[in-house]
Structure formats: C-alpha cells, structure tokens
Amino acid sequence: MGRIMSFDYGSKRTGIAITDPLKIIASPYKTCESNKVLGFVKNYIQNNKIDLFIVGFPLNLKSKSTDATRIVKKFIQLLKKKFPLIPVKLIDERYTSKIAFKAILDAGKNKKYRKEKSNVDRISASLILQSYLANNKI
C-alpha cells in the first residue's frame, strides 16, 4: 500500500507532506529547494511507494490565475513527465500559508522557528494534503 505525497510548490522552496501507509494522517515531511524537488522525489520513491501526488494550486480570491499559477503549472508538467505512472491531482491552496503560520503561533513555537519559512512551507503542504484526505475519503 502506497502513500500520498503533496507539494506546496514555490519559486524558491517547496514544502512536502506525506501520508501514513493507510492514507489517514497527513504529516509535514520536508522542505527543499524547488529546483531539487524532482530529484528528492526520485530518491524517495526508490524506497517507498507513492500512489498519488497532490499539488497545491494557487488561484486568487476570484479563482483566477496568479503569477504563481504559471510556475506551478510548469512543475506539474515536469512531475507528470518524470513520473508518468503516478497520478497528479490539484487542490486549491488559498490561505494555506496563513493557516500554517497561525498553527505555528497557536502551537507556541518560538520566534526563531516562526521566522524559518521552510517550516510554514512544510505545514502548508500538510494542510493541502489534509484537505484532500478530508474531501476524498479513501
């Protein structure tokens, strides 16, 4: 039984989250430089089975494309090309970074932890994945 991997893709960094093998819990996993994400995924799937990729899809409040949408579309194309046997689904990612930052605050993390943007990226990816799991009971 494989896992689901989600991405909060950005121009500099990408947050990655992964489910447990039963696909019940979404956990923040890693943040890596965006130009190294495909290499990370390739290494990860050599030892772990991934059944599905979830990608946070950025739209504005009027459901229109943004500058980030173009960047994410290119990433999705590369992901599909590099891993053609793993399906890719898109999830609306509006507000995930704000919610992630609030979750960090609510958890009582110190200022140094809050300033580290990679923490927000990982948590955002897990929120995207949790949203998928909540709306798509497997």
C-alpha positions in Angstrom: 0.0 0.0 0.0 1.5 3.3 -1.1 1.4 6.8 0.4 0.2 10.1 -1.0 2.7 12.9 -1.3 1.7 16.6 -1.5 3.6 19.7 -2.6 3.3 23.4 -1.7 5.5 24.5 -4.7 7.1 27.9 -4.7 9.7 29.6 -6.8 12.4 29.1 -4.2 11.2 26.4 -1.8 8.8 23.6 -1.8 7.1 22.1 1.2 6.4 18.4 1.1 4.0 16.3 3.1 3.3 12.6 3.1 0.5 10.4 4.4 1.0 7.3 6.5 0.7 4.0 4.6 -3.1 3.7 5.4 -3.6 7.2 4.0 -5.2 8.5 7.2 -2.8 11.1 8.5 -1.0 13.9 6.6 2.3 14.8 8.1 4.7 17.6 7.2 7.8 15.9 5.8 10.4 18.2 4.3 11.2 21.5 2.6 13.6 21.5 -0.2 14.8 23.9 -2.8 12.3 23.9 -5.7 15.0 23.1 -8.3 15.8 19.9 -6.3 12.3 18.6 -5.7 12.2 16.2 -8.6 15.5 14.7 -7.5 14.2 14.3 -4.0 11.0 12.6 -5.3 13.0 10.2 -7.4 15.2 9.2 -4.4 12.1 8.9 -2.2 10.2 6.6 -4.5 13.2 4.2 -4.8 12.4 3.0 -1.3 8.7 4.0 -0.8 5.6 3.5 -2.9 3.7 6.6 -3.8 0.2 6.2 -5.2 -0.7 9.8 -5.8 0.7 13.3 -6.0 -1.3 16.2 -4.7 -0.2 19.7 -5.7 -1.4 22.9 -4.2 -2.8 25.1 -7.0 -2.6 28.8 -6.4 -5.5 31.0 -7.5 -6.6 34.4 -6.4 -9.8 35.2 -4.5 -11.7 35.4 -7.8 -10.4 31.9 -8.8 -8.2 33.5 -11.5 -4.6 32.6 -12.2 -1.7 34.4 -10.5 2.0 34.7 -11.2 2.5 31.6 -9.0 0.0 29.6 -11.1 2.2 29.6 -14.1 5.2 28.4 -12.1 3.1 25.6 -10.5 1.8 24.5 -13.9 5.3 24.0 -15.2 6.1 22.0 -12.1 3.0 19.8 -12.7 4.1 19.2 -16.3 7.6 18.1 -15.1 6.2 15.9 -12.4 3.9 14.1 -14.9 6.7 13.7 -17.4 9.2 12.4 -14.9 6.7 10.1 -13.0 4.1 9.2 -15.6 2.6 6.3 -13.7 1.7 8.4 -10.6 -1.4 10.4 -11.0 -1.4 14.1 -10.1 -4.4 15.9 -8.5 -4.7 19.6 -7.8 -6.0 21.2 -4.6 -6.9 24.8 -4.1 -4.2 26.2 -1.8 -5.7 29.6 -1.0 -4.9 30.7 2.6 -2.8 27.6 3.4 0.3 29.7 4.3 -1.7 32.0 6.5 -3.3 29.0 8.3 0.1 27.3 8.6 1.6 30.4 10.2 -1.4 30.6 12.6 -1.0 27.0 13.5 2.7 27.6 14.4 1.7 30.5 16.6 -1.0 28.5 18.3 1.5 25.7 18.9 3.6 28.3 20.9 6.7 27.9 18.7 9.4 30.5 19.4 10.2 33.4 17.1 13.2 31.7 15.5 11.0 28.8 14.5 8.3 31.1 13.2 10.8 33.1 11.1 12.0 30.0 9.3 9.8 30.0 6.2 10.6 26.4 5.4 8.5 25.4 8.5 5.5 27.2 7.0 6.1 25.5 3.6 6.0 22.0 5.2 3.0 22.7 7.2 1.2 24.3 4.2 1.9 21.1 2.3 0.4 19.0 5.1 -2.7 21.3 5.1 -3.1 20.8 1.4 -2.8 17.0 1.9 -5.2 17.0 4.8 -7.7 18.9 2.7 -7.5 16.3 0.1 -7.9 13.5 2.6 -10.9 15.1 4.2 -12.7 15.6 0.9 -11.8 12.3 -0.7 -12.4 9.5 1.8 -10.4 6.5 0.6 
